[in-house]
Amino acid sequence: MSSTTPTVLAVIPARGGSKGVPAKNLAPVGGVPLVARAVRACLGARLVTDVIVSTDDDAIAATARAAGAGALPRPAELSGDTATSESALLHALGAFEATHGRRVDVVLLIQCTSPFLTSSDVDGVASEVVHGAADTALTVAPSHGFLWRDGRDRRDGRDRDRDHAGAGADSDGGARRTYGVNHDKAHRPRRQDRPQDFLETGAAYAMTAEGLRTHGHRFFGRTALVVTDPARVLEIDDPHDLARARALAPLLDEKVTPDLAAVDAVVLDFDGTQTDDRVLIDSDGRELVAVHRGDGLGVAALRRCGVRLLILSSERNPVVAARARKLAVPVLHGVERKDLALKQWCDEHAIDPRRVLYAGNDVNDLPCFGLVGWPVAVADAHDAVRAAARAVTAAPGGAGAIREIAAWLLGPTLSTPAP
C-alpha cells in the first residue's frame, strides 16, 4: 500500500427484495434501520474513507443518504436472487472510480443483515489489508461446537457419504447417514484439547481492489481472520432472527440519546407515557389520571426553545384535551391510526419525520416508531416497544419520563439557549 492515505471504500449491498423478511434492509433494530446501522458502523471506522450503499430500491437509497452514505443504483441484472455479492462489489468499485476520478486501494464488503457489527470490526478487517499483513480479511468468531453432516443429499435423497474416509462409520456397516465434520464421533476430546475453530460471521470482509478485479471473488492470497465478540454474531435471515436482534439491541447497543441538533419536533403519547397508565373512575363515570409536574416543566422548556410539540393519543377523553390546554401543546386525540395522523401532521408542518422524537409505551405506538428518527420508550413500556426504541428513559411513564427527554435535548438544567 502506498505511503499516501489509501482510499478504502466500504460497499453495503442492500437489495429491496427479500423473501424471508419483507423490506428486511429497512427493518429497524434498536430504532434504526438495518442499512443505517451498517452505514454508521462504517462511518465510525477510522480507516474507511468512503461509504456507498448498492441498491435497487429508492427507499433504501434515501435511508442510506440520510445516514451519511452515498447511494449507488444497482442494475437490474445485478439485483436478482442469483446475483452475487462480488458482482455488486465490482460494479460499485467501477462506478465509484469513474465518478470520483481516483483509484480505490481497498474494498470492504459490509453486510447490513449483521446488526451488531461495530466500527472496530470494520477497522479490524480494513487494517489487515491496508497495512499489508493480508490480501483479504474477514470477521470470525471463536467456535467450539461439534459439527455433523447428514450424508443424505437433500436435493435428490441420494447418499453422498458412502466413501467418506475416517473413523465414525455406523457400527452396523450399512450405508452411512451421519458423520462428524470436525471430529471423530468415536473420540470426542475436551474443549481445551481441541484445535480452535472459527465461524465466519458474514458481517465484514476486506480485500485489495486490484485482487478483487483479478480474481473476481473475496478470498485470494493471504487471508487474515479478525476475531470478534461471539455475543454480537447474528445474521438476519428470517423473522425469528429479526425478533432476536430487536430483543438483544437494548443489551448490546451503545446507549445513545439525542440532543437538540438532532430533533425538530417532539410528539408525545399520553396514557402510559405522561401518566402511569392507571385510570380512576368516580361514581359519575368521570376519569382521573395522575401526571408528573416535572413533565410540565420539561414541556415548557422545550416550547420556549422553539421545539414543535404535539400530543397524539388514541383515546378520546376530556382529560387528554385538558392536559394539552394546561401545557399549551396542540393535541390530536381519538385517533384510530396514529401513524397516519403523525405522517399527515409532519406533512402539514413541513417536518422531516427523521427529525421527530416520538415517545410511547405500548404496541399501538410501534407504527409511529417506524416513521420517526428517534423512537423513544419509557422505562416501563411493553417489551416489544422497548426493543424497537432507539432510546429508553430511566423514568417510567407518569414519573418524569418527559422531563428526562427534555433534559436529553436541552441539558440537565433545561436552560434556554441564549438568543
N, C-alpha and C positions, 0 to 999 in steps of 0.2 A: 504494500500500500504506500502511496506517495506521502511525502512529508507534509504536504498541504492538507487542509481539512478535507477528509473524504466525504463524498456525497453518499449518505445512507438513506435509501428510500424504503419506507415501510408501506407495503401494499396490503390492504384489507379487502379480500374478496367478500362480497355480500350480495348474493342474488336475491331478487324479490320473491321468487317462488320457493316454497318449502312444503313438502308433503307431510312430514311428521308434525311440524308445528307451524301453522299458517302465520305468515308475516314474522317468522322467527327472528330475523335480524333486527327487527324493530321492537321486539318484546322487551318490556322493562324489567330489569333486575335491580333491586335497590333503588327503584325510581328512575333509573337511567336506561335508555335503550341499549341493547347489546352492542350495536355498532358504535354508539357513542362511548361506551365503556372501553372498547378496543382503541378508539381514537385517543382517548385520554391517556391510556397506558403508553401509547407511542409518543404522544406529545411530551409526556413526563420523562422520557428516556433521554439521557444526556447525549448519546451518540447519534440519535436519529435527526436527520436534517429536514426530511420532507415526509409527509404522510398523505396518501391518497386512498380513497375507497373506490374499488372497481365494482360497478353495479349496473343493473339493467332496470332499476326501479327509481322513479322520481322521488318518492317519499324517503327512501334510504339516502339518496343523494342530498336532499335538503337537510336531513338529520346529520349527515356527515359534515356538511359545510357549517352548520350551526355549532358543531362540536369543535371546529377548527381545522378540519382536514379538507383536502381537495377532493372533488368527486369526478371520476372518470367514467363516462358512458361505456358500457361493455357491449360489443357487437352481439347480435342475436345468435351467431354461430358459436359464441363462447358462453352462452347463457343457459344452455340446456342441462339436463341431469347428467349427461355423459361428458360434459366439458371438464377438463382437469384444472386443478389449481395452478399447475405450471403454465398452462395456456393463458390463463388470466395474468399471471406474473409477467410473462414475455410480452403480452400486449401492453400492459401497464408500463413496463420498462421502456419499450419503444416509443410509446406515446409521450411519456414524461421527457425523455431526452429530446424528442422532436419539438416539444412545446417550449422547454426551458433552455435548450441550446447548450446543455452540459452533460457530460458522461456520468453515469451512476457507477459507483465503485462497489457498493454492497447492497443487495436486495434482501428485504425481510418479508416473509410471508406470515401474516398475523391473522389468526382465526378468531372472529368475534363470537363464535359459539363457545369459547372458553372464557366465561365471565370473570374469573378471578385472576386473570393474567395481571401481573404487576409491571411497572416501569422497570424494576430491577431485572425481571425476567427478560424483557426486551433488550435492555442494555447488555445482559449476560450473553445472549447469542450474538448480538452485534459486535461485542468486544472481541470474541474469539476469532472472528473473521477480520475485523478492522485491524487488529494488532498482529495479524499474520500467523497466529497459532494454528488456524484451521482454514480449510476452504469452505466448509459448511458446518453448521451447528444447529442443534435443536434442543428444546426443553424436554427434560425427562424427570421422572420421579422414582425414588427407590421402590423396588417391588420385591416382596419375599414370598409371593404366592406360588403354589404348585400349579402348573398349567397342565390341562388334559386336552386330548383331542379325540373326537369321535371319528372312528375310521370309516364310517359310512358317509359317503358323499351326499350332501343334502340335495344336490341338483338332480341326481338320477338314481339315488338309492344304492349305487354300486359300492363295494368295499374298496377303499383306496389304501388300506394299510396292510395287505397280506404280506408284502415284502418288507415291512418296517423292520429295521435291524435293531438289535439291542435287547436288554432284559425287559421283562414286564409282559411277556406273552401270556395269553389266557392259559390257565393250568390244564384245561381240557384239550389243548392243542387245536381247537377249532379256529374258525375264521375270527380274527381279532376285531373287536368292536371299539375298544378304547385303549389309549396308552398315554403315558406321561410324556409331555413335551420337554420339560426341563428337569426331569427327574426319572429315576428308575423306581417303579412302584413297588418293587421288592425291597428297596433300600431307601429309606427316607431320612436323610441326615438332618441334624438340628439346624435351626436357622443360622446360628453363628458358625456352623461348619460348611455352609453352602456359599458358592460364589455370589457376589452381589449382582442382581439383575436390575434393569432399569426399564420403566414403562414410558413409551413415547406419549407425551401429554396431548399432542395435537395443537398446542397453543401458539408456539413461536418457532420460526425457522430463519436461518440466515445463510447467505451464500454469496460468493463473489458474482458480480454481474456478468463478467466475462465467462466464468464457468457455467452459469445458467444458459447463456447463449450457445455455448459449445456442446453441452451435454443434454440440455433440454429437460433436466429434472433437478430435484433439490438436493440429492445426495451424490457427491462426487469428491474425489480426492480425500483429504484428511477431514474426518467428521468429528467434531467436539460435542460432548454431552454437557449440557448446563443443567445441573441438578436443582430442582425447585421443591417447594414445600408440598408434600403429597396431600395435605389437608385442603389445598386450593385446587386440586386437579378435578375438573368436572367438565365434560363436553355435553352440550345440549343437543340431543338428537330427537327427543320425544317429549311430550307434555310432562311426564314424570320427572325428567331431568330439569325442566324449567321450574317445576314446583320445588324441587330440592334446592336449586340455585336461589330462588327467592327466600326460602327458609334460612339458608346459610348466609345470605347477604348481610343481615344485621350483625352477625358474628364475625365475618371476615372483612367486610369493607371498613376502610378508614372512616372514622366519624367526621362528617363534614356538615357545616351549617352555612346558610347563605348570609351575605351581607347586603347592604342597601344597593351596591353597584350591580347586583345580580337580579334584583326584583323591582318591578314597576307597580305591581298590584298584589294585594293580599285578599284572598277570598276565604271566608270562614263558614264552616258548617256550624250549626247551633247545638242541637241536642247531643250530649256526649262529648262535645268539643268545648263549648262555652259553658256547659253545665256538666254535672256528674251523671247525667243520663237518668236520673230519677225524677218522678213527677209526683207532686202532692195534689190530691183532688179533694176539694171541700164538699160539703153536703149539697151545694147547688151545682156541682159538676165543674166548677172552675178549677183550672190547673195552675199550679205554682211550681216554679223551679228556683234553684239557688245558683247564683253566679258569683264570680270572684271579683272583688274590687280592683285587684291588681291588673286583671284583664282590661278593665275600663281604662286604667292608666296607660297601658300599653297601646290600646287602640287610639287614644287621644294623641299620644306621642307620634304614632305613625301618621295620623291625619295631619298634624302640624308640619310634618316633614314632606308632605305632598304625595304620600303613597296613596294610590287609589284603593278604596276598600269596598267590600261587598259581603253581606251575609246571605248565604244561599242555603235554604232549608226545604226539605220535602214536606215538612209539617205546616199546615195552615192553622196557626194558633195565635191568638192575640198576644200571647206573651213574647213571641218572637218579634212581632212588629213593635211592641212596647220597648223591648231591649234595644232594638235598632234605633228607635227615636231617641232613647236615652244616650246612645253612643254617637248619634248624628251620623249614622252609616246607612247607605242605601240597602234595601233588603228585597230579595226575591224569595217568597215562600209559597208553600203549597205547590211546589214544582215536582212533576212526576219524573221527568228526565233531567236530572241535574246537569249532566254533561252537555246536553243540547242547550240548556239555558246558559251555561257558562260560556260555551262557544259563541252563542249569539251576543252575549254581553261583551265579550272580548272584541268581536267584530264591530259592534256599535261604537265602542270607545277606542278603536284602533290600537288595541293592546296585543302584543305578541304573547300567545299562551305560554311560550317557553320562558317568559319572564314573569310568570304568575306563580305565587306561592299559594297553594290550597291546603288548608288544614282540615282534617276529618278524623273520624273514629270508627266508622262501620262500613260494611261491604257495599252499601249504596253510594259510598264515596269513591269506590275504585274506578268507575268510568271517568270521573274528573281527574283522578290521579294520572290516567293515561294521556290526558290532554296537556298537562302543565309541566313546566320545567322543574318546579320544586314541590312535589307531593310530600306533605308532612303529616305524620300520625302523632296523636297524643299518646302519652305513655301507656294508658290502659285501653288502647284501641284493640279491635279484633285482630287476631294473629295474622290473618290474610292482609289486613291493612298495614300493619307494621312491616310485614315482609315486602310490600310493594312501595313503601315510603322511601324517599331519599334521605330523610332525616326524621328522627323521633324525639319528641320533647322528654325531658326528665319528669315534668309535672303531668299528672293525669288531667283529663278533661274536667273543667269546672274548678280546678285547683291552681290556676295561674299559668296554664299552658300557653295562652295567648300573650300574656306578659312576657313569658320566656321567648316566644318567637319574636316579639318586638325587640327584646334585648339582643337577639342574634343580629337583627338588621341595623339597630341603632347604637349598639353598645350597651353595657350593663347599667349605665346611668340613665339611659333613654334620653340623652341630651339631643337637643335640636341642633343640626348643623348650622354654623354661622352663615348668614347671607353673604 
